[in-house]
Amino acid sequence: MAVVSFLESLGFPDADIVDRYFAANPRTDGLRDWASVVTQYRSATIHEGYMDFEKKHDINDVARVCNHLKDVIARLILKEVSYDGIYDSPLPRNFGPQSISWVQGNTEPRLLGFA
């Protein structure tokens, strides 16, 4: 939840966008929000030491979440150093340079990798 609060304080609506997507497209693991997914994946890597792709984790979902997190981190760093230009998003569906404020409340989840 601290990550979500921090992103909200920066004006990044990513969690809200992904949460709405999960509400409309329930996950097979029962997780209902982006914060829970990030927490589960963090716990698996930090506390268990691995992702169990045979029984517990979906490799495509892990890749999707990681790509989204790479984009969030890039935007966060650029914002923290007061950069207000464009950057190349690591998200596969975003072609060409983007403004660091390209994610808005009405951004389609598919642009964040969720579809």
N, CA, C and O atoms as a GROMACS GRO file, in nm:
protein
  460
    1MET      N    1   0.082  -0.119   0.000
    1MET     CA    2   0.000   0.000   0.000
    1MET      C    3   0.087   0.126   0.000
    1MET      O    4   0.045   0.230  -0.051
    2ALA      N    5   0.206   0.117   0.056
    2ALA     CA    6   0.294   0.234   0.059
    2ALA      C    7   0.333   0.275  -0.083
    2ALA      O    8   0.343   0.394  -0.113
    3VAL      N    9   0.354   0.176  -0.170
    3VAL     CA   10   0.389   0.206  -0.308
    3VAL      C   11   0.274   0.278  -0.376
    3VAL      O   12   0.294   0.377  -0.447
    4VAL      N   13   0.152   0.229  -0.355
    4VAL     CA   14   0.034   0.291  -0.416
    4VAL      C   15   0.018   0.434  -0.365
    4VAL      O   16  -0.008   0.525  -0.444
    5SER      N   17   0.034   0.455  -0.236
    5SER     CA   18   0.023   0.590  -0.180
    5SER      C   19   0.129   0.683  -0.237
    5SER      O   20   0.101   0.798  -0.269
    6PHE      N   21   0.250   0.632  -0.251
    6PHE     CA   22   0.359   0.712  -0.307
    6PHE      C   23   0.328   0.751  -0.451
    6PHE      O   24   0.345   0.866  -0.490
    7LEU      N   25   0.283   0.653  -0.531
    7LEU     CA   26   0.250   0.683  -0.670
    7LEU      C   27   0.136   0.784  -0.680
    7LEU      O   28   0.139   0.873  -0.764
    8GLU      N   29   0.036   0.769  -0.594
    8GLU     CA   30  -0.074   0.865  -0.594
    8GLU      C   31  -0.025   1.005  -0.558
    8GLU      O   32  -0.073   1.104  -0.614
    9SER      N   33   0.070   1.014  -0.465
    9SER     CA   34   0.123   1.146  -0.426
    9SER      C   35   0.196   1.213  -0.542
    9SER      O   36   0.207   1.335  -0.546
   10LEU      N   37   0.246   1.132  -0.636
   10LEU     CA   38   0.314   1.186  -0.754
   10LEU      C   39   0.217   1.211  -0.870
   10LEU      O   40   0.256   1.264  -0.974
   11GLY      N   41   0.091   1.173  -0.849
   11GLY     CA   42  -0.008   1.191  -0.955
   11GLY      C   43  -0.009   1.078  -1.056
   11GLY      O   44  -0.059   1.095  -1.167
   12PHE      N   45   0.044   0.962  -1.019
   12PHE     CA   46   0.046   0.845  -1.107
   12PHE      C   47  -0.077   0.758  -1.077
   12PHE      O   48  -0.085   0.700  -0.968
   13PRO      N   49  -0.172   0.748  -1.169
   13PRO     CA   50  -0.295   0.674  -1.145
   13PRO      C   51  -0.287   0.526  -1.180
   13PRO      O   52  -0.391   0.460  -1.192
   14ASP      N   53  -0.169   0.473  -1.196
   14ASP     CA   54  -0.152   0.334  -1.243
   14ASP      C   55  -0.231   0.232  -1.161
   14ASP      O   56  -0.298   0.147  -1.219
   15ALA      N   57  -0.223   0.241  -1.029
   15ALA     CA   58  -0.292   0.143  -0.944
   15ALA      C   59  -0.442   0.146  -0.968
   15ALA      O   60  -0.505   0.040  -0.976
   16ASP      N   61  -0.500   0.264  -0.978
   16ASP     CA   62  -0.644   0.275  -1.003
   16ASP      C   63  -0.682   0.212  -1.137
   16ASP      O   64  -0.784   0.144  -1.147
   17ILE      N   65  -0.601   0.237  -1.238
   17ILE     CA   66  -0.629   0.182  -1.371
   17ILE      C   67  -0.625   0.031  -1.368
   17ILE      O   68  -0.715  -0.035  -1.420
   18VAL      N   69  -0.521  -0.025  -1.308
   18VAL     CA   70  -0.506  -0.171  -1.302
   18VAL      C   71  -0.613  -0.231  -1.211
   18VAL      O   72  -0.664  -0.339  -1.240
   19ASP      N   73  -0.646  -0.164  -1.100
   19ASP     CA   74  -0.750  -0.215  -1.011
   19ASP      C   75  -0.885  -0.224  -1.083
   19ASP      O   76  -0.958  -0.322  -1.066
   20ARG      N   77  -0.917  -0.125  -1.163
   20ARG     CA   78  -1.042  -0.130  -1.241
   20ARG      C   79  -1.038  -0.245  -1.341
   20ARG      O   80  -1.139  -0.312  -1.363
   21TYR      N   81  -0.923  -0.267  -1.401
   21TYR     CA   82  -0.909  -0.377  -1.494
   21TYR      C   83  -0.931  -0.511  -1.422
   21TYR      O   84  -1.002  -0.598  -1.473
   22PHE      N   85  -0.870  -0.528  -1.304
   22PHE     CA   86  -0.887  -0.652  -1.229
   22PHE      C   87  -1.032  -0.670  -1.183
   22PHE      O   88  -1.081  -0.783  -1.177
   23ALA      N   89  -1.101  -0.562  -1.152
   23ALA     CA   90  -1.242  -0.573  -1.112
   23ALA      C   91  -1.326  -0.626  -1.228
   23ALA      O   92  -1.418  -0.706  -1.208
   24ALA      N   93  -1.294  -0.582  -1.349
   24ALA     CA   94  -1.369  -0.626  -1.468
   24ALA      C   95  -1.319  -0.760  -1.520
   24ALA      O   96  -1.392  -0.830  -1.590
   25ASN      N   97  -1.196  -0.797  -1.487
   25ASN     CA   98  -1.134  -0.920  -1.534
   25ASN      C   99  -1.069  -0.990  -1.415
   25ASN      O  100  -0.947  -0.982  -1.398
   26PRO      N  101  -1.148  -1.059  -1.333
   26PRO     CA  102  -1.091  -1.121  -1.212
   26PRO      C  103  -0.975  -1.216  -1.243
   26PRO      O  104  -0.976  -1.289  -1.342
   27ARG      N  105  -0.878  -1.212  -1.156
   27ARG     CA  106  -0.759  -1.296  -1.169
   27ARG      C  107  -0.790  -1.437  -1.119
   27ARG      O  108  -0.874  -1.455  -1.030
   28THR      N  109  -0.724  -1.534  -1.175
   28THR     CA  110  -0.746  -1.673  -1.133
   28THR      C  111  -0.691  -1.699  -0.993
   28THR      O  112  -0.735  -1.793  -0.926
   29ASP      N  113  -0.595  -1.617  -0.947
   29ASP     CA  114  -0.539  -1.637  -0.813
   29ASP      C  115  -0.620  -1.565  -0.705
   29ASP      O  116  -0.587  -1.573  -0.587
   30GLY      N  117  -0.725  -1.494  -0.746
   30GLY     CA  118  -0.812  -1.427  -0.649
   30GLY      C  119  -0.764  -1.291  -0.602
   30GLY      O  120  -0.835  -1.224  -0.526
   31LEU      N  121  -0.645  -1.249  -0.644
   31LEU     CA  122  -0.596  -1.117  -0.603
   31LEU      C  123  -0.680  -1.010  -0.672
   31LEU      O  124  -0.709  -1.020  -0.791
   32ARG      N  125  -0.720  -0.909  -0.596
   32ARG     CA  126  -0.815  -0.812  -0.648
   32ARG      C  127  -0.756  -0.676  -0.684
   32ARG      O  128  -0.823  -0.593  -0.746
   33ASP      N  129  -0.631  -0.652  -0.645
   33ASP     CA  130  -0.575  -0.520  -0.675
   33ASP      C  131  -0.427  -0.529  -0.706
   33ASP      O  132  -0.360  -0.627  -0.676
   34TRP      N  133  -0.379  -0.422  -0.769
   34TRP     CA  134  -0.240  -0.415  -0.814
   34TRP      C  135  -0.142  -0.426  -0.698
   34TRP      O  136  -0.038  -0.491  -0.708
   35ALA      N  137  -0.176  -0.362  -0.586
   35ALA     CA  138  -0.088  -0.366  -0.469
   35ALA      C  139  -0.069  -0.509  -0.420
   35ALA      O  140   0.041  -0.548  -0.381
   36SER      N  141  -0.175  -0.588  -0.420
   36SER     CA  142  -0.167  -0.728  -0.376
   36SER      C  143  -0.081  -0.812  -0.470
   36SER      O  144  -0.006  -0.898  -0.426
   37VAL      N  145  -0.093  -0.785  -0.599
   37VAL     CA  146  -0.013  -0.859  -0.697
   37VAL      C  147   0.134  -0.826  -0.680
   37VAL      O  148   0.218  -0.915  -0.676
   38VAL      N  149   0.165  -0.698  -0.670
   38VAL     CA  150   0.304  -0.657  -0.651
   38VAL      C  151   0.359  -0.715  -0.521
   38VAL      O  152   0.473  -0.760  -0.516
   39THR      N  153   0.278  -0.713  -0.415
   39THR     CA  154   0.320  -0.768  -0.286
   39THR      C  155   0.346  -0.919  -0.296
   39THR      O  156   0.446  -0.968  -0.244
   40GLN      N  157   0.257  -0.991  -0.364
   40GLN     CA  158   0.275  -1.135  -0.378
   40GLN      C  159   0.404  -1.168  -0.454
   40GLN      O  160   0.480  -1.255  -0.414
   41TYR      N  161   0.429  -1.096  -0.564
   41TYR     CA  162   0.549  -1.123  -0.643
   41TYR      C  163   0.675  -1.083  -0.568
   41TYR      O  164   0.778  -1.150  -0.577
   42ARG      N  165   0.668  -0.975  -0.494
   42ARG     CA  166   0.782  -0.934  -0.412
   42ARG      C  167   0.810  -1.040  -0.306
   42ARG      O  168   0.925  -1.079  -0.285
   43SER      N  169   0.706  -1.087  -0.240
   43SER     CA  170   0.723  -1.188  -0.136
   43SER      C  171   0.782  -1.317  -0.193
   43SER      O  172   0.868  -1.380  -0.130
   44ALA      N  173   0.736  -1.356  -0.310
   44ALA     CA  174   0.788  -1.479  -0.372
   44ALA      C  175   0.937  -1.466  -0.398
   44ALA      O  176   1.012  -1.561  -0.374
   45THR      N  177   0.980  -1.352  -0.447
   45THR     CA  178   1.122  -1.338  -0.480
   45THR      C  179   1.208  -1.313  -0.356
   45THR      O  180   1.320  -1.364  -0.348
   46ILE      N  181   1.158  -1.236  -0.261
   46ILE     CA  182   1.237  -1.202  -0.142
   46ILE      C  183   1.234  -1.313  -0.038
   46ILE      O  184   1.338  -1.352   0.014
   47HIS      N  185   1.115  -1.364  -0.007
   47HIS     CA  186   1.102  -1.460   0.103
   47HIS      C  187   1.116  -1.606   0.059
   47HIS      O  188   1.172  -1.688   0.132
   48GLU      N  189   1.066  -1.638  -0.058
   48GLU     CA  190   1.076  -1.775  -0.107
   48GLU      C  191   1.200  -1.794  -0.195
   48GLU      O  192   1.252  -1.905  -0.205
   49GLY      N  193   1.246  -1.687  -0.258
   49GLY     CA  194   1.366  -1.693  -0.338
   49GLY      C  195   1.345  -1.731  -0.484
   49GLY      O  196   1.442  -1.743  -0.559
   50TYR      N  197   1.220  -1.751  -0.525
   50TYR     CA  198   1.195  -1.789  -0.663
   50TYR      C  199   1.046  -1.775  -0.696
   50TYR      O  200   0.962  -1.759  -0.608
   51MET      N  201   1.018  -1.780  -0.825
   51MET     CA  202   0.880  -1.783  -0.874
   51MET      C  203   0.851  -1.927  -0.915
   51MET      O  204   0.929  -1.989  -0.987
   52ASP      N  205   0.740  -1.980  -0.868
   52ASP     CA  206   0.701  -2.117  -0.900
   52ASP      C  207   0.610  -2.115  -1.023
   52ASP      O  208   0.488  -2.108  -1.011
   53PHE      N  209   0.672  -2.122  -1.141
   53PHE     CA  210   0.595  -2.114  -1.265
   53PHE      C  211   0.520  -2.244  -1.297
   53PHE      O  212   0.433  -2.244  -1.384
   54GLU      N  213   0.552  -2.350  -1.230
   54GLU     CA  214   0.480  -2.475  -1.255
   54GLU      C  215   0.350  -2.485  -1.177
   54GLU      O  216   0.253  -2.544  -1.225
   55LYS      N  217   0.346  -2.426  -1.057
   55LYS     CA  218   0.228  -2.445  -0.972
   55LYS      C  219   0.158  -2.316  -0.929
   55LYS      O  220   0.038  -2.318  -0.905
   56LYS      N  221   0.230  -2.207  -0.919
   56LYS     CA  222   0.173  -2.089  -0.852
   56LYS      C  223   0.168  -1.963  -0.938
   56LYS      O  224   0.069  -1.890  -0.934
   57HIS      N  225   0.271  -1.936  -1.014
   57HIS     CA  226   0.281  -1.809  -1.086
   57HIS      C  227   0.271  -1.830  -1.237
   57HIS      O  228   0.320  -1.929  -1.291
   58ASP      N  229   0.206  -1.735  -1.301
   58ASP     CA  230   0.194  -1.737  -1.447
   58ASP      C  231   0.305  -1.651  -1.506
   58ASP      O  232   0.314  -1.531  -1.476
   59ILE      N  233   0.389  -1.710  -1.588
   59ILE     CA  234   0.505  -1.638  -1.641
   59ILE      C  235   0.466  -1.514  -1.721
   59ILE      O  236   0.534  -1.412  -1.716
   60ASN      N  237   0.355  -1.523  -1.794
   60ASN     CA  238   0.310  -1.407  -1.873
   60ASN      C  239   0.264  -1.294  -1.783
   60ASN      O  240   0.288  -1.177  -1.812
   61ASP      N  241   0.198  -1.328  -1.674
   61ASP     CA  242   0.153  -1.226  -1.580
   61ASP      C  243   0.272  -1.161  -1.511
   61ASP      O  244   0.275  -1.039  -1.494
   62VAL      N  245   0.369  -1.241  -1.471
   62VAL     CA  246   0.489  -1.186  -1.407
   62VAL      C  247   0.560  -1.090  -1.503
   62VAL      O  248   0.601  -0.981  -1.462
   63ALA      N  249   0.573  -1.129  -1.629
   63ALA     CA  250   0.637  -1.041  -1.728
   63ALA      C  251   0.558  -0.912  -1.746
   63ALA      O  252   0.616  -0.804  -1.755
   64ARG      N  253   0.426  -0.923  -1.752
   64ARG     CA  254   0.339  -0.806  -1.768
   64ARG      C  255   0.356  -0.709  -1.651
   64ARG      O  256   0.372  -0.588  -1.671
   65VAL      N  257   0.352  -0.763  -1.529
   65VAL     CA  258   0.367  -0.679  -1.410
   65VAL      C  259   0.507  -0.617  -1.405
   65VAL      O  260   0.521  -0.499  -1.373
   66CYS      N  261   0.609  -0.695  -1.436
   66CYS     CA  262   0.747  -0.642  -1.436
   66CYS      C  263   0.766  -0.531  -1.539
   66CYS      O  264   0.830  -0.430  -1.510
   67ASN      N  265   0.712  -0.550  -1.658
   67ASN     CA  266   0.722  -0.444  -1.760
   67ASN      C  267   0.652  -0.317  -1.713
   67ASN      O  268   0.704  -0.206  -1.732
   68HIS      N  269   0.535  -0.333  -1.653
   68HIS     CA  270   0.464  -0.216  -1.602
   68HIS      C  271   0.546  -0.148  -1.493
   68HIS      O  272   0.557  -0.025  -1.490
   69LEU      N  273   0.603  -0.227  -1.402
   69LEU     CA  274   0.685  -0.168  -1.296
   69LEU      C  275   0.808  -0.096  -1.350
   69LEU      O  276   0.847   0.008  -1.297
   70LYS      N  277   0.869  -0.150  -1.456
   70LYS     CA  278   0.984  -0.081  -1.518
   70LYS      C  279   0.941   0.056  -1.568
   70LYS      O  280   1.015   0.154  -1.554
   71ASP      N  281   0.823   0.063  -1.628
   71ASP     CA  282   0.775   0.191  -1.678
   71ASP      C  283   0.746   0.287  -1.562
   71ASP      O  284   0.782   0.404  -1.568
   72VAL      N  285   0.682   0.237  -1.457
   72VAL     CA  286   0.652   0.320  -1.340
   72VAL      C  287   0.782   0.375  -1.280
   72VAL      O  288   0.790   0.493  -1.248
   73ILE      N  289   0.882   0.289  -1.266
   73ILE     CA  290   1.009   0.332  -1.208
   73ILE      C  291   1.079   0.435  -1.296
   73ILE      O  292   1.136   0.532  -1.246
   74ALA      N  293   1.074   0.415  -1.427
   74ALA     CA  294   1.134   0.513  -1.519
   74ALA      C  295   1.067   0.649  -1.502
   74ALA      O  296   1.134   0.751  -1.491
   75ARG      N  297   0.933   0.650  -1.501
   75ARG     CA  298   0.861   0.777  -1.485
   75ARG      C  299   0.888   0.839  -1.349
   75ARG      O  300   0.903   0.961  -1.339
   76LEU      N  301   0.895   0.757  -1.246
   76LEU     CA  302   0.920   0.806  -1.112
   76LEU      C  303   1.057   0.874  -1.104
   76LEU      O  304   1.068   0.985  -1.052
   77ILE      N  305   1.159   0.807  -1.155
   77ILE     CA  306   1.295   0.864  -1.151
   77ILE      C  307   1.300   0.995  -1.230
   77ILE      O  308   1.356   1.094  -1.183
   78LEU      N  309   1.240   0.994  -1.348
   78LEU     CA  310   1.242   1.116  -1.430
   78LEU      C  311   1.170   1.231  -1.361
   78LEU      O  312   1.214   1.345  -1.367
   79LYS      N  313   1.060   1.200  -1.296
   79LYS     CA  314   0.985   1.304  -1.223
   79LYS      C  315   1.066   1.354  -1.104
   79LYS      O  316   1.069   1.474  -1.076
   80GLU      N  317   1.132   1.262  -1.033
   80GLU     CA  318   1.210   1.301  -0.915
   80GLU      C  319   1.327   1.394  -0.950
   80GLU      O  320   1.367   1.476  -0.868
   81VAL      N  321   1.382   1.381  -1.071
   81VAL     CA  322   1.491   1.469  -1.111
   81VAL      C  323   1.439   1.590  -1.189
   81VAL      O  324   1.515   1.661  -1.256
   82SER      N  325   1.307   1.612  -1.180
   82SER     CA  326   1.240   1.727  -1.242
   82SER      C  327   1.249   1.728  -1.394
   82SER      O  328   1.246   1.834  -1.456
   83TYR      N  329   1.262   1.611  -1.453
   83TYR     CA  330   1.261   1.600  -1.599
   83TYR      C  331   1.117   1.606  -1.646
   83TYR      O  332   1.030   1.539  -1.590
   84ASP      N  333   1.092   1.686  -1.749
   84ASP     CA  334   0.955   1.702  -1.797
   84ASP      C  335   0.947   1.682  -1.948
   84ASP      O  336   0.860   1.738  -2.014
   85GLY      N  337   1.037   1.603  -2.001
   85GLY     CA  338   1.040   1.580  -2.145
   85GLY      C  339   0.976   1.447  -2.182
   85GLY      O  340   0.878   1.404  -2.120
   86ILE      N  341   1.032   1.385  -2.282
   86ILE     CA  342   0.979   1.256  -2.329
   86ILE      C  343   1.080   1.146  -2.300
   86ILE      O  344   1.199   1.172  -2.277
   87TYR      N  345   1.032   1.022  -2.302
   87TYR     CA  346   1.117   0.905  -2.279
   87TYR      C  347   1.061   0.789  -2.359
   87TYR      O  348   0.947   0.794  -2.406
   88ASP      N  349   1.140   0.685  -2.376
   88ASP     CA  350   1.094   0.564  -2.443
   88ASP      C  351   1.046   0.466  -2.337
   88ASP      O  352   1.125   0.414  -2.259
   89SER      N  353   0.916   0.443  -2.335
   89SER     CA  354   0.857   0.352  -2.238
   89SER      C  355   0.900   0.208  -2.267
   89SER      O  356   0.908   0.167  -2.382
   90PRO      N  357   0.929   0.131  -2.162
   90PRO     CA  358   0.964  -0.009  -2.182
   90PRO      C  359   0.841  -0.099  -2.208
   90PRO      O  360   0.855  -0.218  -2.233
   91LEU      N  361   0.722  -0.040  -2.201
   91LEU     CA  362   0.602  -0.120  -2.226
   91LEU      C  363   0.593  -0.153  -2.374
   91LEU      O  364   0.606  -0.065  -2.458
   92PRO      N  365   0.571  -0.280  -2.406
   92PRO     CA  366   0.576  -0.323  -2.546
   92PRO      C  367   0.471  -0.261  -2.637
   92PRO      O  368   0.492  -0.254  -2.758
   93ARG      N  369   0.360  -0.217  -2.586
   93ARG     CA  370   0.254  -0.162  -2.671
   93ARG      C  371   0.265  -0.012  -2.693
   93ARG      O  372   0.181   0.047  -2.761
   94ASN      N  373   0.365   0.049  -2.637
   94ASN     CA  374   0.384   0.193  -2.654
   94ASN      C  375   0.500   0.216  -2.748
   94ASN      O  376   0.616   0.195  -2.714
   95PHE      N  377   0.466   0.259  -2.867
   95PHE     CA  378   0.570   0.282  -2.968
   95PHE      C  379   0.602   0.429  -2.974
   95PHE      O  380   0.514   0.514  -2.983
   96GLY      N  381   0.729   0.457  -2.971
   96GLY     CA  382   0.773   0.595  -2.980
   96GLY      C  383   0.781   0.661  -2.844
   96GLY      O  384   0.732   0.608  -2.744
   97PRO      N  385   0.843   0.776  -2.841
   97PRO     CA  386   0.860   0.849  -2.715
   97PRO      C  387   0.727   0.892  -2.655
   97PRO      O  388   0.630   0.922  -2.725
   98GLN      N  389   0.724   0.895  -2.523
   98GLN     CA  390   0.606   0.935  -2.446
   98GLN      C  391   0.645   1.046  -2.350
   98GLN      O  392   0.761   1.057  -2.308
   99SER      N  393   0.548   1.128  -2.315
   99SER     CA  394   0.565   1.224  -2.207
   99SER      C  395   0.566   1.145  -2.076
   99SER      O  396   0.499   1.041  -2.068
  100ILE      N  397   0.639   1.191  -1.974
  100ILE     CA  398   0.638   1.115  -1.848
  100ILE      C  399   0.501   1.121  -1.782
  100ILE      O  400   0.475   1.044  -1.689
  101SER      N  401   0.415   1.208  -1.826
  101SER     CA  402   0.279   1.217  -1.770
  101SER      C  403   0.175   1.155  -1.863
  101SER      O  404   0.058   1.192  -1.857
  102TRP      N  405   0.216   1.062  -1.950
  102TRP     CA  406   0.122   1.005  -2.047
  102TRP      C  407   0.015   0.920  -1.982
  102TRP      O  408  -0.093   0.904  -2.038
  103VAL      N  409   0.040   0.863  -1.864
  103VAL     CA  410  -0.061   0.782  -1.798
  103VAL      C  411  -0.155   0.874  -1.720
  103VAL      O  412  -0.114   0.943  -1.627
  104GLN      N  413  -0.279   0.872  -1.761
  104GLN     CA  414  -0.383   0.952  -1.698
  104GLN      C  415  -0.492   0.858  -1.645
  104GLN      O  416  -0.490   0.739  -1.676
  105GLY      N  417  -0.584   0.909  -1.568
  105GLY     CA  418  -0.690   0.827  -1.511
  105GLY      C  419  -0.772   0.751  -1.614
  105GLY      O  420  -0.828   0.646  -1.584
  106ASN      N  421  -0.779   0.805  -1.735
  106ASN     CA  422  -0.858   0.740  -1.841
  106ASN      C  423  -0.773   0.657  -1.937
  106ASN      O  424  -0.822   0.613  -2.041
  107THR      N  425  -0.647   0.635  -1.903
  107THR     CA  426  -0.560   0.553  -1.988
  107THR      C  427  -0.613   0.410  -1.990
  107THR      O  428  -0.650   0.355  -1.886
  108GLU      N  429  -0.615   0.351  -2.107
  108GLU     CA  430  -0.663   0.214  -2.120
  108GLU      C  431  -0.562   0.118  -2.058
  108GLU      O  432  -0.442   0.132  -2.079
  109PRO      N  433  -0.611   0.019  -1.981
  109PRO     CA  434  -0.520  -0.077  -1.918
  109PRO      C  435  -0.431  -0.150  -2.018
  109PRO      O  436  -0.319  -0.189  -1.983
  110ARG      N  437  -0.479  -0.170  -2.139
  110ARG     CA  438  -0.398  -0.240  -2.239
  110ARG      C  439  -0.269  -0.165  -2.269
  110ARG      O  440  -0.168  -0.227  -2.304
  111LEU      N  441  -0.271  -0.033  -2.256
  111LEU     CA  442  -0.149   0.045  -2.279
  111LEU      C  443  -0.046   0.025  -2.169
  111LEU      O  444   0.072   0.054  -2.187
  112LEU      N  445  -0.093  -0.024  -2.054
  112LEU     CA  446  -0.002  -0.057  -1.943
  112LEU      C  447   0.036  -0.205  -1.947
  112LEU      O  448   0.108  -0.253  -1.860
  113GLY      N  449  -0.012  -0.275  -2.049
  113GLY     CA  450   0.022  -0.416  -2.064
  113GLY      C  451  -0.085  -0.512  -2.016
  113GLY      O  452  -0.066  -0.633  -2.020
  114PHE      N  453  -0.198  -0.459  -1.971
  114PHE     CA  454  -0.305  -0.544  -1.918
  114PHE      C  455  -0.421  -0.550  -2.016
  114PHE      O  456  -0.493  -0.452  -2.036
  115ALA      N  457  -0.437  -0.666  -2.077
  115ALA     CA  458  -0.550  -0.685  -2.171
  115ALA      C  459  -0.564  -0.830  -2.206
  115ALA      O  460  -0.653  -0.867  -2.283
   0.00000   0.00000   0.00000
